[in-house]
Amino acid sequence: MSSENEKSDEPEQLALIRETVRSAKVPRAKPRTWRGAALAKELPVARVVVNKGALHLDQFFDYAVPEELDETARPGVRVRVRFGAGAHQVRGGRREGGRLIDGFLVERRAESDYSGALAALADVVSPEPVLGPELLGLARAVADRYAGSLADVLQLAVPPRNATAERKPSPEPLPPPAAPEPGSWTRYERGPAFLDSLARGGAPRAVWNALPGPYWAEEIARAVAATLASGRGALVVVPDGRAAGRVDAALTEVLGAGRHAVLTAEAGPEKRYAQWLAVRRGAVRAVVGTRAAMFAPVRDLGLTVIWDDGDGSHSEPHAPQPHAREVLLLRAAHDRCAFLLGSTGCTVEAAQLVESGWAQALNAGREQVRRAAPLIRTVGDGELARDEAARAARLPSLAWQAVREGLKTGPVLVQVPRRGYVPRLACERCRTPARCRHCAGPLEAPEQQELRCGWCGRGAPDWHCVECGSTRLRAQVVGARRTAEELGRAFPAVPVRTSGRDHVLDSVPGRPALVVSTPGAEPVAEGGYAAALLLDGWALLGRPDLRAGEEALRRWIDAASLVRGQAEGGTVVVVAEPTLRPVQALVRWDPVGHARRELAERAELGFPPVSRMAAVTGPPEAVEGFLAAAGLPADAEILGPVPLPVVRPGGPRRPGDPPPGEQWERALVRVPPGSGAALAAALKQARAARLARGGGDPVRIRVDPPDIG
């Protein structure tokens, strides 16, 4: 056909297309309002949760289902809807207008409770059902517990869609494995019985104080295998990708490939979503992952496991800021499944679970603990003052001796509380902290530069101690880099490696080396460390926080657990006052006893976790107005408000910090046991009412804040 004939046919083809579109009864293109489109003949109403996290919109909304979307608009699918159209925008019995937003279809109904005109579903994003009734119920329970909205929880629970992963089929599920042998669980008095109960379909609940050493990942894998043998699923939540990798390797060793999924951010969006879909479709029944995996939709859930619940990574920074431990406790209660909280240390919350009788203790005998734990030696302030080596180079003679002996047989770990160069300074003579004259902020010398204030940024070239008049400074806490340099000069023939926030090592060889690490970044050594130094322990113990002692002990035990047992010559030297309770608990290797004593003291003082508490932060007038209007329970007690530190413009910010340069306050609202749900409901209702009235004051609420000062 010639080009002239092609041009002559073009107007006829366009006219035919236009006529076909006009005569079509059902629109073929996705229209804006589905005006005139027929509705579904059965269940023409869709109940939708929209992706709007505002508390005053925390409810379901009804939409009409067009006939063209009848087949794909199933409960659990992602949809797009028009939201925000006024009641006056009604044409042909159908509400129109508003902004397109995402949501989830949760139910199809024959009729709506709303008497006015309904807008129509704009589109079904994907026919894949991703929100089942179990996950919806869990999200609702988490939102109510933390005074948040369902939409915010669903953003945490359901990962973003990846079309490529969605199109790929998931593998066929494998048959249940055989029940595993107890293995190293025989070291615990009730370990084999716990595994046997899981394999028989039971739901035991235990708080497990794991022995030091590398076996904890394999022990978790055996508990998962026992649960899968009963035909049920299992969920394991760990604090970081390194721990997830260890449990992943252990599960592969115990179960073989193809029986579990790994949900971590390191996997990338496509792979992670494909793994999540495999869990949702029932292709795999076991999951290990970091914080977000606490919502994983495991079918027939039989066991929930959380490892190292005291790690701050388990606390979600996004609204409503749930903690993985509490979410898994909710799942264990709602699904009536087994629960295992494991750690080499012991949090006060874990001790409370045992004290209340909700869970049983799963511990090893003292003889097993003595064989597995390293020898702990202490260096206090008095010994430091008399030690010439400590005054000259900060490390006491006992520490140098431990390093020299340890390097003969393997690597030595050195834990430093802070990173960088000389983060905080003090008087060399009397150790009074060096403070700014203008704002009393801490003085710093970053990268060994001139003194300046860490709060206001002013210089302090003529500083002198206000207590003794000395002009000489010393580092209160010398950072990892400076410590690595000092040790490198002292042991020039030994390689020195560092592990911290910028570069975290996963493992190191078993050859002699010095490994300088910040807390939480300690790599695993092949065969275990020969020795460990825990420096500047008072810096962890001296933090102005209710959990300072508990957190210091957890950090020390986590590091000491990487050291060889006492029978193999493993030694740990901690530089801290020996008479302090956390130091004594470390020497005796008794984190459970320390947690019980902490729990008893908090019960006397009415502190969490015995009581429930919420933090209300914002500008002073906003906090005052909010608390006055909130219908708090009659037994609620308000502590404060107190001013929060002002964040310096351009300085580092943590989640929850006020805007830079603004003066905010924080009030704590405390209620006794049994009133936590009423407190959360009252705070949620008060904030929703404030938002509905157009109150734009930035009042923030956090239930069960991890740090209360």
N, C-alpha and C positions, 0 to 999 in steps of 0.2 A: 504494500500500500504506500502511496506517495505521501510526502509531507503535507501537500495541499489537502488531501482527503482527511488526514489526521486533524487538521485545523478545522475543517468543515464539520467533523463529527463531534468536536469538543462541546459546542453549545448544547447539542442534543443530549449528550451524556450528563452534563451538569443539570439540565432541566429535569431529566429522569430521576437523578438523585434527590433533587429538592422535592419532587412530587412524592417520591417514596417516603421521605422523612415526614412530610405533611400528613400522609394517609396512615402512618403507623399508629396503632391504638396505644401501644406501650412504648415509651421512649427507649431508644437503643443506647444513646449516650447517657452517661451519668448526669442527670439534671441537678440543678441547684436546689429545687424544692419538691420535685416529683409532683408538680401541680397537675391534677387531672388523672394521675396514675391510679390504677385499681389497687386496693389493699389485699393482703393475704386473706384467703377465705377462712382459714383456721388460725386461731391465736394471732390476731392482727396487731397485738400490742407487744412491744419489746421494752423490757425494763433494763435500763442502762445505768452503769456507774461511769460518770464522765471524769476525764482526767483533769479535774480542778481540785487542788488541795485545800482550798479555803474551807474553814470549819463550818461556816454558815451554809455551805453547799454540800455538806456531808450527808447525802441521801441519794436514793435512786430516782431517776427521771424516766417517764414513760414516753415512748415514741411509736408512731405508726409504722408498720412494716409493709412496704410496697410489694406487690405480687412478684415482681421480678427478683426481689431479694429473699423470697420465702424459703428457698432451698438452702441458701448459704447462711441465713441469719439464725444460727443455732446458738444455744446457751454456751458461753465460754469463748466466743470468737471476738476478735477486735473489730470495732466499728468506728465510723466517723459520723458525727451528728452536728446539727446546727444548734448552737447554744447562745442564749442571751436575747432572743427575740421577744419583744413585748407582746402582751395579750391583745393589743389592738392590731397587730400585724397578722391578720387572718384573712385568707382568700380562699373561696370555695370550700370552706370548712376545714382548711389546713393551715396551720401556723407556718409563717415564712420568715426569712431573715435570720440574723444571728451570725456568729462566727463559727467556722468549722473547727472542731476539736476532736480528739481521739477519745475512745472509751471502750468499755467491755460490756457485751450483752450478757446479762446474768439470768434472764428468765423470759419466756414467752407466755403471754396471758391472753385470755379471751376478751377482757375488758380492762379499762384503766380506772384507778381510783380518782383520777383527775377529771373534773367535769368539763373543762374547757377543751378547745381544739388542740390537737397534738401535731407537732412537727413530724415529718417522716425521717426515717433513717436515711442519711445521705449516701452511705456506702458501707459494704462489708469489706474491710481491709484484707482479710484472709479467712478462708474457711477452716483454718486450723484452730480447734478449741484449745485454748491455753489457760483458761481460768475455770477450774472445776469447783464443785461445791465445797470440797474439803479445804482447798486453798483460800476460797472466798471466806469461809468461816474462820479460818486462822487469821487472815488479814483483818477481819472485823474485830476479833478478840484482841489483837495487838494494838489496833487503833484505839480501842476503848481503854486498854490498860495504860497507854502512854498519852492519853488526852490528845490524840491526833486524828487525822482524817483517813478514811478508807482509801481514797485515791493516792495519798502519799505512801501508804504501806504497799499498795499494788505496784507502784513504781519501783519499790525495792524488791518485790517478790517476783515480778514477771520481767524477764530481760527484754531489751528492745528486739524487734523483729528483724530477722535476716532472711530475705526471700530465697537466697541460694541454699541456705541450710534447710529451709522449710520444704523445698522441692525434693530434697534427697530423702529416700526412705531410711528408716532406722533398721538396724539389724534385728533378726529374729531373736527372741529371748531364749537363753540357755536354761536347761533344767536345773533344779536346785542342786547344790553340791552336797557332798557327804559332810557329816559333822566333823569338825577338826579335832585333833588331839589337843589336850590342854597346853602342852609346850611349857613355856616359862610362867604360865599362870599358876603352876604348882608351887611357886615361891610365895603365893598369897594364901592365907588360911582358908578363905572362902572362894578362891579363884576357880577351881574346877567345878564347884557347885554352881557358880554363876554361869559358866559356859553351858553346863548341862541344862539349866533352866531355860536358857535362850534356845537351845536346840530342840527342846520339847514344846516350844511355843509359849513359854511363860513370859512374864513381864516384870522381871526383877528391877529394882531401882537402887543404884549404888553410887557412893562417892569413893573414888579409887585414888588412894595415895600411892602413886607409882614409885617403884624403887629407882634409884639413879642408874644410869646406863643407857645403852642403845636399844633396849628391848621393847620400849613402850609402843612403838609403831606396829611391831609384829603382834603384840598383845591385843591392840585394837583390831587388827586384821582378823585375828582368830575369833574375837567377839562378833564381828560382822559375818564371818563365815558360819558361825553357829546359828545366827539369826536367819541367814539365807537358807540353811539346811532345813529350817522349819517352814519354808515356803513364804517367808515374809521379807520385807525390805529393810534397809538400814541406812542411816544418815550420820555422817561424821563431819563435824565442824572444827577446824583448826585455825590458829591465829594468822598464819601467813603462808605464802607459797612454798617456802622451804619445808615447813612441817607437812604441807599437803603432798609434796614430792616424796617424803619419807613414807607416809601412809600409803600413797599410791604404789610405791615399789613393794611395800609389804603386802598389800592386797593382791598385786599381781603374782607375788611369790606364793601366797597361800591359796588364792582362788583360781589363778590362771588369767589369761587375757579375756576381755569381752564381758566380764561380769560386773564391772563397776564403771562409773563415770567420774571425771574430775572437773569440778566447777571452780575455776580461778580466773582472775582477770588476765593473767599472763597468757592464757590460751588464745586470746583474740575474740572478737565478737562472733565471727561465723562458727568457729569450732565450739565455742562455749555454748552458743545457742543450739547447735546440733546436739551437743551432749545433753543439754536441758530438755530438748524435745525427746531424746531417747528415753530419758527418765519419765517424762510426762506420758509417753506412749506405752510405757511398760516394757521397753526393750531391755533395760537394765534395772536392777532392783537395789543396787548399792551406790551411794554417792559419798564422795569426800570433797570438801571444798572449804573455802574461806568464808568470811562473814555472810555474804549474800546467799550462800548455800543453805542457810537456816530455813529458807522458805521452799527448798526443792520439793517438787510434787511427787515424792516417792510413793508408789502404790503399796497398799497393805503394810504400812509402816510398822515395824516390829521393834526397832531399837533406834534411839537418838543418842549420839555421843558428842560431847564437847571436851576438847583438850585444852588445858591451861586457861581456865575461865577468867583468871585475873589479868590476862593480857589486855591492854587497852584497845587492841585491834578488834576485839569482839564487840565493841561499842560503836554502833552506827552513827556517823556524824550528820546524816541527813534526816530530816523530819520523818517521823516523830522520834527518832533517835533510840530505837530499841536495842537491847543487849541480847546477843545470841543465846546466852544462858537462859534468860527468861523466856525467849521464844521457844526454845527446845523444851523447857518445862511446861509451857502451854500445850505444845504438841503431845508430850507424853501424857498429860492429863486428859486431853480431848480424845486422843486416839487409843488411850489405855495400852500404851506400849512400854517397853523397857527403856530405862534411862541410865546413862553412865557418864558421870562427871569425873574426868581424870586429870591429874597434874602431879608433878613431883613436889609441889608445895601444897598449900591449902588456904583458900580464901575464907573469910568470915561467912560468906553466903553458903559455901559448901558445908562448913561446920554447922550452920543453922539447919540445913536439910537433914543432917544426921541427928541433931539435937531434937528436932521436932518429930522424929520418927518417920518422916516421909521417905527417907532413903536409909540404906544400911551402909556401914563403913566396910570398905574392902581394903584391908591393910596387910602388910607383911609383919611377921614376928620380929622382935628386936634383934635376934641373932642374924636374921637375913639382912636387916638394915645395916648392922655393923659390918657384915662382909661386903656389902655393895657400896657403902658410902666411903668417901676418902677421909683421911685424918684432917681435922680442922684445927688450926692454930690461930691465935689472935695476937694483935699488937695494939695496945691502948695508947692513950695520950701520954701517960707517965713514962712508958718505955720509949716512946718517940722522943720525948724531951731529953732522956738520958743517952740516946743513941747518936753517936757522932755521925754515922753514915746517913741517918735519916735527916739530920740537920743540914748536911752538905748536899745531898742529892735526893731528898724526899723519900727514898725507899729505905726502910729499916734493914738492919743486918739480917734479921730472920728471913726477910723477903729475898735478899740477895742470895742467901744460902739455899733457899728453896729453888730459886731459879737455876743456880749452878748444878745442884743435884738432879733436878728434873731434866735439864738439857743433856745429861749423860744417857738418858733412855728414851727421850721423845720430846714432843713439842710442849711448850709452856704457855698457858693462857694468862693474859693480863687484862682485867676488867677495869675500865676507867669510866666514872659516872658521866663525864661530859666529853664533847668532841671539840676539836679546834685548839687554838692557842690561848692559854690562860684566860678562861672565861670570867672568873671572879677573883678579886684581889683582897688581901687582908694585911694588917700590920704584921711585920715579921717578928716583932718582939712580943706583942700581947695577943695577936690573932684577932683583933677587933676588925670587923668587916670595913673595907674602905668605901665611904659613902660620899655622895655629891653634897656640896655645901648649899646648893640652891634648892634641890628637890629631894634630897636624901636617897636618891637612886644609887644602885651599885656602880662602882667604877670598873672600867674594863680597859684592857690593853690589847685589842685584836691584832693578831699578826705581829706582836711585840712593838706596836706603834705607841704614840703618846697616849697618856691617860685621858679618858673621856667618860661621861656618864652614859649608862645604858638606857636611861629614861628620857632625859632632856637633851642629851648630846653635847652638853657644855664640856670644855676641856678643864683639866685640873692639874696644871703644871706645878703648882706649889703646895701639893697635898702634904698634910702631916696628920698623924693619928691624934684624935681628940682625947684619947684615954691616957697615952703615955708620951705623946709628943714625937715619937719616932717618925722618920721620913722614909724608912725602908719598907718595901712591900714584898709580900710573898704570894704565890698562887694558892688560893684556897683549894681549887680543883684544877689540876693541870690536865689539859685535854689529851686526846688520844695521839695526836700528831706529835706534841711535845714529849709525851711519854715514850713514844716509839723512837724518837731521836736520842733521848737519854739512854734507853736500853741498847740502842744500836752502838753508841759510843762505848758503853760498858762491856758489851759482848761483840766486838767487831767481827768475829769469825762466824757469827750465827745470823742467819737471815731473819729479818723482822717484817712481819706482815700486819696490816691494819684492816679492820672490818668495822664499818660504821654506816651512817645514813646514806652517804654518797656512793659507797661501794661496799656491799655486804657479801662476804664470802659464804659459800654453802658448806664447804668442807676443806680440810687441809690434810696433807700427807702426814704419816706417822713419823717423819724424820724430825730430828731436833730443830726447833725454830721457836721464835718468840712471836706470839699472836696477840696483838693489842686490839681490844674490841670495846665498843660501848655496850651497855646493857641491852640485851635482846638481839644483838647482831653477832653473837658468838658462833663461829663455825664449828662443825663437828670434826673431830680429829680421828683419823683411822687408828683404831686400837685405844682411843681415849688419850687425854692429856696426862702427862706425867705429873704436872703440878699446875696450880692456878694462884694468881695474886688478885685479891679483891681490894682495890685501892680506894682511899678517900671515902670509907664507908659512912662517915658522919654526914657527907653531903646528901646521901639518900635518906638517912635517918632524920636529918634536920629540916626537911621540907615542911612548910606549914600546911599539912594535910592530914585528915583523919586516918588515911590509909598509909602514911609514911612508913611505919614499922612493918606492916604487912607487905607493902610493895618492895621494900628493901630486902626482906627475907626471901621473897619470891625471886627477885633478881639474883641473889646470891646462890640460892639452891639450884636455879636453872643453870647457872654457870658451873657450880660445883658438881652437878650431875654429869657433866661431860668429862670429869676427871676419873682416872682409874680408881678402883676400890682400894681400901687401906691394905688389904692383903697383897696387892700388886705394887705397893709403894706410893700410891697417890696421896698428895698432900695439897691442902688449900690454906693459904695465909690470908686472913681478913684484917685489914687495918681499920679497926673500930673499937670503941670502948667495950671491954669484955663483959662488964656488968649489965649492959643493956639487954632487955628481954629478947629482941630479935637475934642478937649475937649469941646469946645462950641457946636459943632454939636451933641456930645453925650448928653450934658445937655439938649439941645432943642429937642433931638431925631429927627434930621433932616439930615439923610445921603444923601438924594436927593439934598438938597441945597448945602451941602459940595461938592458933585460930580460935580454939575454945576459950582461952583466957580473954582474948580480944572481944569475943562475942558476949561473955559474961559482963565485961565492963561496959560495953555499949548498951546492953540491956538495962543496966543500972542508970545510965545517963539518957536513955531514950533515943539513941542514935541508930541509923540504919545499920544492918538490915532488919533489926527488931522493929523499928518504926518505918513508916513509909514517908517519903519526903519529896517535895517538888521545889524547884528553883524558879523564881519569877524575876526576870531581869529586864531593864529598860531605863529610859530617862526617869529621874526621880518623881516628877509629877505623874507620869504614866503608870509607874508601879503603884504609887499611892492610890490613884483613882481605880486601878484594876482590882486591888485587894479590897478596897471599900465596897465595890459593886459585886464582887464574887460572893455567891452564897456558899461559903465554906462550911464543912461539917462542924457541928457544935464542939467536937473535941479537937478541932484543929488549933495549932499553936503557930504563930508567926514569929520567926526569928529575924531580926533586922528591921528595915533594910540597912545594908552597909555599902559604901562606895566601892566600885571596882577600879583596878588600876587603869589609868588612861593609856591607850595604845598610841605610841608615837607614830606620827605620819611617816610612811615609808618603812616602818619597822615590821618585823614578822608578826603574823596574826595566827591565832589558833581558832578552831571552830568554836563559835559562841562568843568570841570577843566582841566588844562594842566597836562601832565605827571609829576610825582613828581621830583622836583629838576630842572625842565626846566623853562627858562624865556620866556614866551609868551607875545604877545601883542594883543590888541583888537582895531579894528577900527569900528566906527559906520557910516553907509551910510544912509543918510536921503533924502527922496524925498517928495514933496508936494502931496496933495490928487490928485488922478487920475493917478499917475505914479507908483503905487505899483506893478501892473502886469508887467510893463516894467522893474522895478528893479529886481524882482524875475527871470524874463526870462534872463536878462543879467548875473546875478550871476550864474544861472544854466548853461548857455552856456559857461561861462568862466571856471567854474570848470570842466565841461565835456571835454572841449578842453584840459585842463591841464592834466586830467587823460588819455585821448587818447594819448597824447604825452609821457606818462610815468612819469609825474611829481608826485613824491611820497611825496611831502611836505604835512604835515598834516594840511591843511587849512580847518577850519570848518566854516560853514555858518549857521546862524539861523535868519530866518525872524520873525519879531515882537518878539524880546526877552522879556521875562517878567521882567527881571531885567537889567536895563541899568545904574545903579549907580547914 
